[in-house]
Amino acid sequence: MYVGALELDLLLGAVGSIKEKRSVVRPVVAELKRKYAVSVAEAGHLDLHRRALIGVAAVAADPEHVTDVLDHCERLVAAHPEFQVLSARTRWLGPHDDGSLSY
């Protein structure tokens, strides 16, 4: 099993309030979920109206598939003119990692 997590730090364009920010970010979060069957959430900069941090996670048996899905997600967000991607960071968890997730 391979788990990939993508963290997108975004600068938003002409957004004047937290309410406007939510109206711009929520549809993109929903689109990512619908199109790519990933787990996704606004995960940071919640109190800033011109910044957003979106977290995306994908799980698959094949690391190339996870890479493809996360790349598509990053391109989808970058294609939205209301966002400027300040940074994109990917983290991995695979079968050879010692970071055991057992409870």
Rosetta blueprint (number, residue, H / E / L):
1 M L
2 Y E
3 V E
4 G E
5 A E
6 L E
7 E E
8 L E
9 D E
10 L E
11 L E
12 L E
13 G L
14 A L
15 V L
16 G L
17 S L
18 I H
19 K H
20 E H
21 K H
22 R H
23 S H
24 V H
25 V H
26 R H
27 P H
28 V H
29 V H
30 A H
31 E H
32 L H
33 K H
34 R H
35 K H
36 Y H
37 A L
38 V L
39 S E
40 V E
41 A E
42 E E
43 A E
44 G E
45 H L
46 L L
47 D L
48 L L
49 H L
50 R L
51 R E
52 A E
53 L E
54 I E
55 G E
56 V E
57 A E
58 A E
59 V E
60 A E
61 A L
62 D L
63 P H
64 E H
65 H H
66 V H
67 T H
68 D H
69 V H
70 L H
71 D H
72 H H
73 C H
74 E H
75 R H
76 L H
77 V H
78 A H
79 A H
80 H L
81 P L
82 E L
83 F E
84 Q E
85 V E
86 L E
87 S E
88 A E
89 R E
90 T E
91 R E
92 W E
93 L E
94 G L
95 P L
96 H L
97 D L
98 D L
99 G L
100 S L
101 L L
102 S L
103 Y L
